[in-house]
Amino acid sequence: MRRISFALAAAFCLLASAAFGGEAEIKAAQDAIDGQMKAFSRNDGVAAYSFAAPNIKRIFPTVETFMDMVTGGYGPVHRPRNYAFGKVQEMSATSIVQQVLIVGPDGKDYEAIYTLELQPDGTYRITGVSLRAAKSLST
């Protein structure tokens, strides 16, 4: 029942987020997040690192230091059992905040808030992630 509630809540949030403009930008930002999550699942640190924005690469200048940070502090993002996009907000013409609802490797629910910025090459890159345990979505 808990998984069904989680999936229904995620689907509702996704439908609600598509109701406003900038759908192409939102899709591009979500593709960056999805690409990084899939790279994590393949143990492809180089590909995962490629979705990080320059500000993140300045803090973590190598793939190894980046992956150490991810594996050490972002287990649910690194190894999700499942994830779905939730609420999204365009903060400006070049900045998007995207909620991602995650079932972690421990089976618990988490909420990740991603910030992304449009880069000069026209791609969205991840500028930060805030992770917290989610309040139960089941009734």
C-alpha positions as CSV (number, residue, x, y, z in Angstrom):
1,M,0.0,0.0,0.0
2,R,2.8,2.4,0.9
3,R,4.4,2.0,-2.6
4,I,1.1,2.6,-4.3
5,S,0.6,5.8,-2.3
6,F,4.1,6.9,-3.1
7,A,3.6,6.3,-6.8
8,L,0.2,8.1,-6.8
9,A,1.6,11.1,-5.0
10,A,4.6,11.3,-7.4
11,A,2.3,11.0,-10.5
12,F,0.0,13.8,-9.1
13,C,3.0,16.1,-8.5
14,L,4.3,15.4,-12.0
15,L,1.0,16.2,-13.6
16,A,0.6,19.4,-11.6
17,S,4.1,20.5,-12.5
18,A,3.4,20.2,-16.2
19,A,0.5,22.7,-15.9
20,F,2.8,25.8,-16.3
21,G,5.2,26.9,-19.1
22,G,8.7,25.9,-19.7
23,E,8.0,22.3,-20.3
24,A,11.0,21.8,-22.6
25,E,13.3,23.4,-19.9
26,I,11.8,21.2,-17.2
27,K,12.2,18.1,-19.3
28,A,15.8,19.0,-20.0
29,A,16.5,19.5,-16.3
30,Q,14.7,16.2,-15.4
31,D,16.8,14.4,-18.1
32,A,20.0,15.6,-16.4
33,I,18.8,14.2,-13.1
34,D,17.7,11.0,-14.6
35,G,20.9,10.7,-16.6
36,Q,23.0,11.1,-13.4
37,M,20.8,8.6,-11.4
38,K,21.2,6.0,-14.2
39,A,25.0,6.6,-14.3
40,F,25.1,5.9,-10.6
41,S,23.2,2.7,-11.1
42,R,25.8,1.6,-13.7
43,N,28.7,2.5,-11.4
44,D,29.7,5.0,-14.1
45,G,31.3,7.8,-12.1
46,V,32.6,9.7,-15.1
47,A,29.1,9.9,-16.6
48,A,27.5,10.9,-13.3
49,Y,30.2,13.6,-12.8
50,S,29.4,15.0,-16.3
51,F,26.0,16.1,-15.0
52,A,27.5,18.3,-12.2
53,A,27.7,22.0,-12.8
54,P,31.0,23.9,-12.7
55,N,30.4,25.0,-9.1
56,I,30.2,21.4,-8.0
57,K,33.3,20.5,-10.0
58,R,35.3,23.3,-8.3
59,I,34.4,21.8,-4.9
60,F,35.0,18.2,-6.0
61,P,37.7,18.6,-8.7
62,T,37.9,14.8,-9.6
63,V,35.5,12.1,-10.3
64,E,36.9,10.2,-7.3
65,T,36.3,13.0,-4.8
66,F,32.8,13.6,-6.3
67,M,31.9,9.9,-6.0
68,D,33.3,9.7,-2.4
69,M,30.9,12.6,-1.5
70,V,28.0,10.9,-3.1
71,T,28.5,7.5,-1.7
72,G,29.3,8.9,1.8
73,G,26.4,11.3,2.1
74,Y,23.8,10.6,-0.5
75,G,23.1,6.9,-0.4
76,P,19.4,7.1,-1.4
77,V,20.5,9.2,-4.5
78,H,23.4,6.9,-5.2
79,R,21.4,3.6,-4.9
80,P,17.7,4.3,-5.1
81,R,15.3,1.4,-5.3
82,N,12.9,3.7,-7.2
83,Y,12.5,7.4,-7.8
84,A,9.9,9.8,-9.4
85,F,9.9,13.5,-10.1
86,G,7.7,15.6,-7.9
87,K,7.1,19.3,-7.7
88,V,9.1,21.6,-10.0
89,Q,9.6,25.3,-10.1
90,E,11.4,27.6,-12.5
91,M,13.2,30.1,-10.4
92,S,14.3,32.2,-13.4
93,A,14.9,31.7,-17.1
94,T,18.0,29.7,-16.3
95,S,17.3,28.1,-12.9
96,I,15.1,25.2,-12.0
97,V,14.3,23.5,-8.6
98,Q,13.1,19.9,-8.9
99,Q,11.8,17.6,-6.2
100,V,12.6,14.0,-6.5
101,L,10.8,11.4,-4.4
102,I,13.1,8.4,-3.7
103,V,12.8,5.0,-2.1
104,G,16.2,4.5,-0.7
105,P,18.2,1.3,-0.6
106,D,16.9,0.9,3.0
107,G,13.3,0.9,1.7
108,K,12.6,4.3,3.4
109,D,11.2,7.3,1.6
110,Y,13.4,10.3,0.9
111,E,13.0,13.7,-0.7
112,A,15.8,15.2,-2.8
113,I,15.6,18.8,-3.9
114,Y,17.8,19.4,-6.9
115,T,18.9,22.8,-8.2
116,L,19.9,23.1,-11.8
117,E,21.3,25.9,-13.9
118,L,21.3,26.4,-17.7
119,Q,24.8,26.3,-18.9
120,P,26.3,28.4,-21.8
121,D,26.2,25.2,-24.0
122,G,22.4,25.0,-23.6
123,T,22.4,22.0,-21.1
124,Y,21.1,21.9,-17.6
125,R,23.6,20.9,-14.9
126,I,23.1,20.0,-11.3
127,T,24.3,22.8,-8.9
128,G,23.2,21.2,-5.7
129,V,21.1,18.5,-4.0
130,S,19.4,18.6,-0.6
131,L,18.4,15.3,0.8
132,R,16.1,14.5,3.8
133,A,13.9,11.6,5.0
134,A,10.4,12.2,3.6
135,K,7.3,12.3,5.7
136,S,5.2,9.2,5.2
137,L,3.0,9.5,2.2
138,S,0.8,6.5,3.1
139,T,-2.6,6.8,4.7
